[in-house]
Amino acid sequence: MARVPTESEIFAGNRTTGRLLLTATAAPEGSRRQRVQEAGALRVRFPNGSVRGTLEAVILNTAGGMTGGDRFDIDISVGVGGRLTVTSAAAEKVYRSLGPDTRVDVKLDVGSGGALAWLPQQTILFDRSRLRRRLEIALAPDAHLLLAEAIVFGRSAMGETLASGHFFDCWRVRVGGALVFAETLRFDGAIAQSLSQRAVAAEGAAIASVLKIPGDDAGVAAVRAIEKDLVGEVGASAWNGLAVVRLVAPDGATLNRDLVGVLTALSGMPLPRLWFN
């Protein structure tokens, strides 16, 4: 008789994996894709080609979301003088896990004179989800980076809250091989209770971080100039050639509205059209 698979083996056999490798390079007609490799559930599309010399890429997860035991790897490189903007087709959803973590590893590399805008749409964490994410970023000394990551803890518009779960987020940014920015964010267990604390999110349910390199006081001043138009709480600062903006909002819709304003002020450039769909 054939052996009956165990519950853990059945669970493992239904996990989703995805791998995406993309290299962009400069060209006389504007930046273009040089190399694309797709595997598993991850795909990348280029609906607008090169706009004002910048290649626009849209990442899709054909699995429709992520859950415990899934593994996704994204590796993006921008060559010398290349310009690339990356976003996602929709908000990424991380569903309840029966135990294992959802793992997402992102590697970004920008060569000399290159520019990368990493602007995925929101990541929505559902109750009892487990997400472990790592961003490794390597920049040439004269490269440019604009990065924004937004996390929504439960869909409040649907009456959902994230009472408990696990979220581990690790960023490491190097310029010319030297570590210039490092942070690790960790929520574990009673996430809603942690978010309710005034020193954490003051009952906010959505957060975002924006990093700009090079960044300066002029960019921070531009963000502070629009504070009266923002609904959530926003803080901005610049030091050692980089600028960081933190946002906290009561829900995902408010966060998205504030984030659009912050990114527009900080970069002075239009955002991908998918952000407004």
Secondary structure, DSSP 4 states (H G I P E B T S, - for coil): -PPPPPHHHHHHHT--EEEEEEEEE--TTS-EEEEEEEEETEEEE-TT-EETTEEEEEEEETTSSB-TT-EEEEEEEE-TT-EEEEEESS-EEE-B-SSSPEEEEEEEEE-TT-EEEE----EEEPTTBEEEEEEEEEE-TT-EEEEEEEEEES-GGGT----SEEEEEEEEEEETTEEEEEEEEEEEE-HHHHHHSTTTTTT--EEEEEEEES--HHHHHHHHTTGGG-SSEEEEEEETTEEEEEEEESSHHHHHHHHHHHHHHHH-SPPPGGGG-
